[in-house]
Amino acid sequence: MYHIDTTCIHAGYEPGNGEPRVVPIVQSTTFKYATSEEMGKLFDLEADGFFYTRLANPTLDAVEKKIAALEGGVGAMLTSSGQAATMMSVLNICHAGQHVICSTAVYGGTFNLFYKTLQELGIEFTFVDPGITAEELDTKFQENTRCVFVETLSNPSLVVTDLELFAGAAHRHGVPLIVDNTFPTPINCRPFEFGADIVTHSTTKYMDGHAVQLGGVIVDSGNFDWKNGKFPEFTEPDESYHGVVYAERFGKAAYITKARTHLMRDIGAQASPNNAFLLNLGLETLALRMERHCSNALKVAQFLENNEKTAWVNYPGLESSPYHALAQKYMPNGTCGVVSFGVKGGRAAAEKFMAGLKLATIATHVADLRTCVLHPASSTHRQMNDEQLKEAGVTPDLIRLSVGIENPEDIISDLSQALERI
């Protein structure tokens, strides 16, 4: 087995003699077969192959295999966005009348998806403090609880989740733990090694790294026992596929196979071959970029921590962070390139500071090679009320700084001159 930085480059695709060295873009919706019988076996899930890009495509397949290898899973499925991946990771096992436990420290779009849209579809959510004790967490489970959802490192509050605590509680109650691992990426944390069962990513962020494609991915660990009696959709025949029983036919890959053949078939939120190609280019340099993002972010966080204009700084790599110990446990080689902080003077001062930046860009984005900055309370989290913002760890003065891979002295110089303006 290769080291993870080599896996970034070589996993998922092995060209034969005379074949393209780089993963090719197969920009075709359909694929030719000689007989209807061959096509029928594909539709009945009796054979592997490509017949319609909504379900599978050679370019997507190569990138999915690479990401599965990076996370240590049995399979992966690319989606059209991180939101689509989050939604389908839950819908694959949760139906109307069922229940999900979710950390309050999640991305604002994830919170709104769960709090608004999925609850309107009849799925109940209980939101819990990420610092909850194991004993208290146990009391939140119900007979109809189907999964637990957390972020490894929350966006934008940078809360480090105790993965083993949440995994232990989920497994005591016979349900899987789903972890959004977007910020650390598998370079800095592999949640399956700490008990997680399903991992999601917004591949738009660090995995891409260049802000050129929207995408998401779901990765299946293959470790959860879907035959434990709580998940009949895996153990009873699916009549829409001539009675296939996923847990029997596909074994460890039952979850990801159902996600593709059921949800992707019906929802159709597939990634495009061109976007998958661009994502793969980003993945090839992921290990290099994450190392630079983390080293730059630590230098920036140390600068901000010692600047008289800042009110507070949150970065798990700082020894002063309340999450430093958890970060050392789960992400000993670095967390990510995002730093959260507040400036003295509150929201007005924050807006003045951001307007004074020259190198850093104000953008509704995070986690690519260019330094960018955002005020979440008035943008990505603006749909939340004050109480919800507080629970998510998003204060009105919070500035989310996504530190890029530019020279760290240039980044710090830009921040310094902007801070002098307030």
KEFIDREN-190989 format. One line per 5 residues: number of its first residue (from 1); for each residue x, y, z of C-alpha. Coordinates in Angstrom, 2 decimals. Example, Ala and Ser with C-alpha at 12.3 -4.5 7.8 and 13.67 -1.06 7.14 Angstrom:
<pts>
1) 12.30,-4.50,7.80 ~ 13.67,-1.06,7.14
</pts>
This chain:
<pts>
1) 0.00,0.00,0.00 ~ 1.31,3.42,-0.96 ~ 1.62,6.40,1.38 ~ -1.31,8.80,1.16 ~ 0.53,11.45,-0.87
6) 1.38,8.82,-3.49 ~ -2.23,7.60,-3.40 ~ -3.35,11.14,-4.27 ~ -1.52,10.79,-7.57 ~ -1.88,7.15,-8.58
11) -5.05,5.63,-7.07 ~ -8.18,4.96,-9.09 ~ -6.73,4.76,-12.58 ~ -4.08,2.54,-14.12 ~ -3.62,3.03,-17.87
16) -2.70,0.13,-20.10 ~ -0.37,0.17,-23.09 ~ -1.14,3.07,-25.39 ~ -3.84,4.48,-23.11 ~ -3.91,8.07,-21.80
21) -1.57,8.67,-18.86 ~ -4.02,11.20,-17.40 ~ -7.59,10.22,-16.49 ~ -9.52,11.03,-19.70 ~ -12.77,12.99,-19.84
26) -15.43,10.60,-21.12 ~ -17.95,13.25,-22.12 ~ -20.70,10.87,-23.15 ~ -24.12,10.30,-21.65 ~ -24.48,6.80,-23.11
31) -22.47,3.67,-23.88 ~ -22.88,1.08,-26.65 ~ -23.65,-2.62,-26.09 ~ -23.99,-5.40,-28.64 ~ -27.13,-7.00,-27.21
36) -30.16,-6.10,-25.12 ~ -29.25,-8.99,-22.84 ~ -25.97,-7.33,-21.86 ~ -27.77,-4.05,-21.22 ~ -30.43,-5.80,-19.18
41) -27.85,-7.33,-16.84 ~ -26.56,-3.85,-16.09 ~ -30.06,-2.58,-15.30 ~ -30.67,-5.59,-13.04 ~ -27.38,-5.00,-11.18
46) -26.12,-8.39,-12.28 ~ -23.07,-6.98,-14.11 ~ -20.69,-4.05,-13.72 ~ -20.30,-1.47,-16.44 ~ -21.38,1.88,-17.79
51) -24.68,2.48,-19.52 ~ -25.80,5.99,-18.49 ~ -23.66,8.72,-16.93 ~ -26.23,9.59,-14.28 ~ -25.38,6.25,-12.64
56) -21.79,5.65,-13.69 ~ -19.14,7.04,-16.00 ~ -15.48,6.04,-16.50 ~ -14.12,9.45,-15.51 ~ -16.25,9.60,-12.37
61) -15.44,5.99,-11.56 ~ -11.69,6.65,-11.52 ~ -12.04,9.66,-9.23 ~ -14.47,7.84,-6.93 ~ -12.00,4.99,-6.54
66) -9.21,7.46,-5.71 ~ -11.26,9.19,-2.99 ~ -12.36,5.84,-1.55 ~ -8.70,4.82,-1.36 ~ -7.74,8.10,0.32
71) -10.42,7.68,3.00 ~ -9.90,3.93,3.36 ~ -13.43,3.04,2.24 ~ -14.95,0.34,0.05 ~ -16.58,2.72,-2.40
76) -17.54,6.31,-3.14 ~ -20.10,8.25,-5.16 ~ -19.55,11.72,-6.61 ~ -22.40,14.20,-6.52 ~ -23.11,17.57,-8.08
81) -22.40,19.49,-4.86 ~ -21.51,19.05,-1.21 ~ -25.13,19.78,-0.34 ~ -26.26,16.90,-2.55 ~ -23.79,14.57,-0.85
86) -25.01,15.59,2.61 ~ -28.65,15.19,1.62 ~ -28.24,11.78,0.02 ~ -26.02,10.43,2.79 ~ -28.97,10.87,5.14
91) -31.84,10.08,2.75 ~ -30.19,6.77,1.90 ~ -31.16,5.47,5.35 ~ -33.73,7.95,6.73 ~ -37.37,8.21,5.76
96) -40.39,10.24,6.88 ~ -41.17,9.52,10.51 ~ -37.58,8.77,11.44 ~ -35.01,10.67,13.48 ~ -31.44,12.00,13.19
101) -29.07,13.39,15.83 ~ -26.85,16.20,14.54 ~ -24.18,18.41,16.09 ~ -25.05,22.10,16.24 ~ -21.53,22.88,14.99
106) -22.15,22.33,11.29 ~ -22.03,24.42,8.13 ~ -24.98,26.81,7.82 ~ -26.19,25.18,4.61 ~ -26.19,21.78,6.30
111) -28.15,23.16,9.26 ~ -30.75,24.70,6.96 ~ -31.04,21.50,4.90 ~ -31.78,19.52,8.05 ~ -33.73,22.12,10.04
116) -35.91,23.25,7.13 ~ -36.04,20.99,4.10 ~ -35.62,17.48,5.50 ~ -37.86,18.23,8.47 ~ -40.50,19.38,5.97
121) -40.12,15.94,4.38 ~ -40.95,14.34,7.73 ~ -37.49,13.54,9.13 ~ -37.05,14.75,12.71 ~ -33.74,16.24,13.88
126) -32.32,16.73,17.35 ~ -29.39,19.15,17.47 ~ -26.82,18.62,20.23 ~ -23.86,20.56,21.55 ~ -20.63,19.05,20.14
131) -19.19,19.12,23.65 ~ -21.96,16.89,24.99 ~ -21.00,14.06,27.33 ~ -21.44,10.44,26.31 ~ -24.05,9.96,29.04
136) -26.13,12.92,27.92 ~ -25.79,11.96,24.26 ~ -27.24,8.54,25.03 ~ -30.44,10.22,26.23 ~ -31.01,11.85,22.82
141) -31.54,8.58,20.96 ~ -35.06,7.42,20.12 ~ -36.49,4.16,18.82 ~ -36.65,5.72,15.36 ~ -33.14,7.25,15.36
146) -31.36,6.21,12.16 ~ -28.00,7.99,12.23 ~ -25.78,10.60,13.84 ~ -24.26,13.43,11.77 ~ -21.23,15.57,12.72
151) -18.39,17.52,11.11 ~ -14.79,16.57,11.91 ~ -13.86,20.23,11.99 ~ -16.82,22.57,11.81 ~ -17.29,25.35,9.28
156) -16.73,28.15,10.32 ~ -16.50,27.79,14.11 ~ -13.61,25.26,13.92 ~ -15.00,23.03,16.62 ~ -13.11,19.72,16.71
161) -15.59,16.89,17.22 ~ -14.73,13.98,19.49 ~ -15.33,11.36,16.81 ~ -14.83,8.38,19.06 ~ -17.42,9.70,21.53
166) -20.07,10.16,18.84 ~ -19.18,6.89,17.11 ~ -19.42,5.01,20.38 ~ -22.86,6.43,21.13 ~ -24.13,5.74,17.61
171) -22.95,2.14,17.71 ~ -24.38,1.52,21.17 ~ -27.75,2.36,19.66 ~ -27.21,0.38,16.46 ~ -26.94,3.29,14.01
176) -24.10,4.67,11.85 ~ -22.07,7.83,12.32 ~ -21.89,10.10,9.26 ~ -18.97,12.56,9.28 ~ -18.45,15.57,7.03
181) -14.65,15.58,6.62 ~ -14.40,18.53,4.22 ~ -12.01,20.77,6.17 ~ -9.31,18.30,7.29 ~ -9.55,16.12,4.15
186) -8.22,12.55,4.41 ~ -4.72,14.02,4.40 ~ -5.18,15.26,7.97 ~ -7.92,12.97,9.30 ~ -9.44,9.64,8.24
191) -12.65,9.36,10.30 ~ -13.10,5.64,9.56 ~ -10.06,5.01,11.76 ~ -11.98,6.52,14.68 ~ -15.24,4.66,14.22
196) -17.11,6.69,11.59 ~ -19.17,4.67,9.11 ~ -19.91,7.14,6.30 ~ -17.87,10.18,5.23 ~ -18.99,13.09,3.09
201) -17.10,15.98,1.51 ~ -17.78,19.13,-0.36 ~ -15.16,18.46,-3.02 ~ -15.58,22.11,-4.02 ~ -13.24,22.97,-1.17
206) -9.73,21.62,-0.51 ~ -10.08,18.52,-2.68 ~ -10.51,20.75,-5.72 ~ -8.42,23.57,-4.30 ~ -8.73,25.88,-7.30
211) -12.41,26.98,-7.17 ~ -13.17,25.56,-10.60 ~ -15.77,22.86,-9.91 ~ -18.76,22.28,-7.68 ~ -19.01,18.80,-6.28
216) -19.50,16.45,-3.37 ~ -18.76,12.85,-2.49 ~ -20.08,10.13,-0.19 ~ -17.64,7.44,0.97 ~ -18.71,4.13,2.51
221) -16.42,2.51,5.09 ~ -17.99,-0.92,4.56 ~ -17.83,-1.46,8.33 ~ -21.42,-0.95,9.47 ~ -23.68,-3.97,10.00
226) -26.79,-3.19,7.96 ~ -28.24,-6.56,8.99 ~ -28.72,-5.54,12.62 ~ -32.50,-5.37,12.24 ~ -32.87,-1.58,12.06
231) -32.44,-1.15,8.31 ~ -34.90,-3.26,6.31 ~ -34.07,-1.36,3.11 ~ -30.82,-3.35,3.03 ~ -32.20,-6.72,4.05
236) -35.57,-6.82,2.28 ~ -36.09,-7.03,-1.50 ~ -36.07,-3.81,-3.50 ~ -38.90,-4.35,-5.97 ~ -37.68,-1.50,-8.16
241) -34.67,-3.72,-8.92 ~ -36.47,-7.06,-9.32 ~ -36.15,-7.92,-5.65 ~ -32.42,-7.35,-5.11 ~ -31.38,-7.49,-1.44
246) -28.50,-5.04,-1.09 ~ -26.86,-6.52,2.01 ~ -26.79,-9.98,0.42 ~ -25.81,-9.04,-3.13 ~ -23.27,-6.31,-2.33
251) -22.05,-7.11,1.17 ~ -19.78,-4.41,2.56 ~ -20.67,-2.09,-0.33 ~ -24.43,-2.29,0.34 ~ -24.79,1.34,1.47
256) -22.92,2.99,-1.40 ~ -24.54,0.69,-3.98 ~ -28.01,1.61,-2.74 ~ -27.06,5.31,-2.74 ~ -26.14,5.05,-6.41
261) -28.76,2.69,-7.77 ~ -31.66,4.08,-5.76 ~ -31.06,7.74,-4.86 ~ -28.83,8.80,-7.75 ~ -31.18,7.00,-10.12
266) -34.16,8.94,-8.77 ~ -32.67,12.30,-7.73 ~ -30.06,12.63,-10.47 ~ -27.64,14.96,-8.65 ~ -24.63,13.53,-10.47
271) -21.29,15.23,-11.03 ~ -20.30,15.94,-14.63 ~ -17.33,14.15,-16.23 ~ -15.60,17.48,-16.81 ~ -15.96,18.45,-13.16
276) -14.65,15.06,-12.08 ~ -11.62,15.58,-14.33 ~ -10.92,18.98,-12.74 ~ -11.41,17.51,-9.27 ~ -8.84,14.82,-10.02
281) -6.25,17.45,-10.94 ~ -6.82,19.02,-7.53 ~ -6.57,15.68,-5.75 ~ -3.15,15.06,-7.26 ~ -1.66,17.99,-5.31
286) -3.91,17.73,-2.23 ~ -1.20,16.49,0.14 ~ 1.20,19.24,-0.90 ~ -1.40,21.97,-0.62 ~ -2.74,20.88,2.77
291) 0.75,20.98,4.24 ~ 1.18,24.58,3.03 ~ -2.36,25.63,4.04 ~ -1.77,24.39,7.58 ~ 1.69,25.90,8.02
296) 0.48,29.25,6.65 ~ -2.64,29.23,8.82 ~ -0.64,28.57,11.99 ~ 1.64,31.53,11.24 ~ -1.38,33.75,10.54
301) -3.15,32.59,13.70 ~ -0.06,33.33,15.80 ~ 0.17,36.80,14.24 ~ -3.51,37.53,14.95 ~ -3.26,36.19,18.49
306) -0.54,38.76,19.23 ~ -2.21,41.71,17.47 ~ -3.80,44.37,19.69 ~ -6.67,44.94,17.26 ~ -8.05,41.42,17.52
311) -10.56,40.47,20.22 ~ -10.06,36.71,19.97 ~ -8.61,34.05,17.68 ~ -9.78,30.47,17.16 ~ -7.48,28.00,15.44
316) -7.13,24.42,16.75 ~ -3.42,24.47,16.02 ~ -2.87,27.13,18.68 ~ -2.05,25.83,22.14 ~ -4.55,28.39,23.49
321) -7.41,26.77,21.59 ~ -9.91,24.80,23.70 ~ -9.83,22.21,20.92 ~ -6.04,21.84,20.79 ~ -6.00,18.51,22.62
326) -8.70,17.01,20.39 ~ -6.92,18.37,17.32 ~ -3.71,16.67,18.41 ~ -5.62,13.41,18.86 ~ -7.49,13.39,15.54
331) -5.35,15.68,13.36 ~ -1.78,15.59,14.69 ~ -0.28,16.71,11.37 ~ -2.49,19.79,11.01 ~ -6.14,20.74,10.79
336) -6.89,23.03,7.85 ~ -6.17,26.51,6.51 ~ -9.18,28.25,8.05 ~ -8.78,30.67,10.96 ~ -11.73,32.28,12.77
341) -11.27,35.52,14.69 ~ -12.97,38.70,15.81 ~ -11.72,42.27,15.78 ~ -12.27,44.83,18.51 ~ -15.25,47.00,17.64
346) -17.62,44.22,16.62 ~ -19.45,43.91,13.32 ~ -18.73,47.46,12.11 ~ -15.02,47.04,12.69 ~ -15.09,43.65,11.00
351) -16.67,45.16,7.89 ~ -14.09,47.97,7.83 ~ -11.25,45.49,8.21 ~ -12.52,43.33,5.37 ~ -12.96,46.34,3.07
356) -9.31,47.25,3.65 ~ -7.90,43.91,2.47 ~ -5.99,43.87,-0.82 ~ -4.57,40.36,-1.26 ~ -7.39,38.51,0.49
361) -10.68,38.48,-1.38 ~ -14.17,38.76,0.11 ~ -15.85,35.68,-1.37 ~ -18.56,33.17,-0.60 ~ -16.03,30.43,-0.69
366) -13.47,28.76,1.49 ~ -10.58,26.33,1.23 ~ -8.79,26.95,-2.01 ~ -5.30,28.14,-2.86 ~ -6.20,31.86,-2.75
371) -6.69,33.62,0.57 ~ -10.28,34.73,1.02 ~ -12.40,36.10,3.83 ~ -16.07,36.08,4.81 ~ -18.43,37.34,7.51
376) -20.64,34.25,8.09 ~ -23.35,35.92,10.19 ~ -24.30,38.12,7.25 ~ -23.73,35.56,4.49 ~ -23.49,31.75,4.82
381) -25.30,31.68,8.19 ~ -27.65,34.63,7.74 ~ -30.72,32.37,7.79 ~ -30.04,31.53,11.46 ~ -31.44,33.55,14.34
386) -29.20,34.79,17.16 ~ -29.78,31.71,19.31 ~ -29.03,29.34,16.42 ~ -25.90,31.32,15.58 ~ -24.76,31.01,19.18
391) -25.36,27.26,19.19 ~ -23.37,26.92,15.96 ~ -20.48,28.89,17.46 ~ -20.93,31.79,15.03 ~ -20.71,35.13,16.83
396) -21.78,38.39,15.09 ~ -18.15,39.54,14.92 ~ -16.72,36.25,13.61 ~ -14.52,36.58,10.53 ~ -13.70,33.40,8.63
401) -10.29,33.70,7.04 ~ -9.37,30.97,4.59 ~ -5.60,31.12,4.40 ~ -4.26,30.26,0.97 ~ -0.89,28.99,-0.20
406) 0.64,32.37,-1.04 ~ 3.82,33.42,0.73 ~ 2.83,33.73,4.42 ~ 4.65,37.06,4.78 ~ 2.46,38.57,2.05
411) -0.71,37.29,3.72 ~ 0.32,38.67,7.11 ~ 1.33,42.01,5.58 ~ -2.12,42.35,4.02 ~ -3.87,41.54,7.29
416) -1.61,43.97,9.16 ~ -2.37,46.94,6.93 ~ -6.12,46.22,7.04 ~ -6.10,45.96,10.84 ~ -4.35,49.33,11.06
421) -7.40,50.92,9.38 ~ -9.76,50.10,12.28
</pts>
